[in-house]
């Protein structure tokens, strides 16, 4: 029975390590002219020993606004604004820097911070 308990704990830890979406706060707008921000995830991560730790800041996160090829609805974003981070399934580096054609990912990264995009406007209720 101990083996099953250990297996279950390991499985749960690995599942919890996957990132799908989470709230974050904008902490840097140095590259906003290029469409990128720096964010701090708002919810701490859970470790296997059931302790918690602060997530690292994520840099060069693309900001998502409603847009098409020739039209966009944009507004100023500021430090302290809330965002919803979505973690893409595969490596998006080539896409976020301009490659639109189908292509192979440059790494095997899977649901990682490097593949996050931010939807502005996800704020706590006030």
ChimeraX attribute file (.defattr): number of C-alpha atoms within 10 A of each C-alpha:
attribute: neighborCount
match mode: 1-to-1
recipient: residues
	/A:1	6
	/A:2	7
	/A:3	8
	/A:4	9
	/A:5	10
	/A:6	11
	/A:7	12
	/A:8	12
	/A:9	14
	/A:10	13
	/A:11	12
	/A:12	12
	/A:13	16
	/A:14	12
	/A:15	10
	/A:16	14
	/A:17	15
	/A:18	13
	/A:19	17
	/A:20	15
	/A:21	16
	/A:22	16
	/A:23	19
	/A:24	25
	/A:25	23
	/A:26	22
	/A:27	19
	/A:28	20
	/A:29	18
	/A:30	13
	/A:31	14
	/A:32	17
	/A:33	8
	/A:34	12
	/A:35	15
	/A:36	20
	/A:37	24
	/A:38	22
	/A:39	26
	/A:40	21
	/A:41	23
	/A:42	15
	/A:43	13
	/A:44	12
	/A:45	15
	/A:46	15
	/A:47	13
	/A:48	13
	/A:49	8
	/A:50	9
	/A:51	9
	/A:52	12
	/A:53	11
	/A:54	12
	/A:55	14
	/A:56	12
	/A:57	15
	/A:58	19
	/A:59	19
	/A:60	21
	/A:61	22
	/A:62	21
	/A:63	19
	/A:64	15
	/A:65	14
	/A:66	9
	/A:67	10
	/A:68	8
	/A:69	5
	/A:70	5
	/A:71	8
	/A:72	10
	/A:73	8
	/A:74	10
	/A:75	8
	/A:76	6
	/A:77	17
	/A:78	14
	/A:79	13
	/A:80	14
	/A:81	15
	/A:82	24
	/A:83	26
	/A:84	21
	/A:85	27
	/A:86	19
	/A:87	22
	/A:88	19
	/A:89	14
	/A:90	17
	/A:91	21
	/A:92	20
	/A:93	14
	/A:94	14
	/A:95	13
	/A:96	16
	/A:97	10
	/A:98	8
	/A:99	11
	/A:100	9
	/A:101	8
	/A:102	7
	/A:103	9
	/A:104	11
	/A:105	13
	/A:106	11
	/A:107	10
	/A:108	9
	/A:109	15
	/A:110	15
	/A:111	19
	/A:112	17
	/A:113	22
	/A:114	18
	/A:115	22
	/A:116	25
	/A:117	23
	/A:118	27
	/A:119	17
	/A:120	20
	/A:121	11
	/A:122	16
	/A:123	14
	/A:124	8
	/A:125	4
	/A:126	3
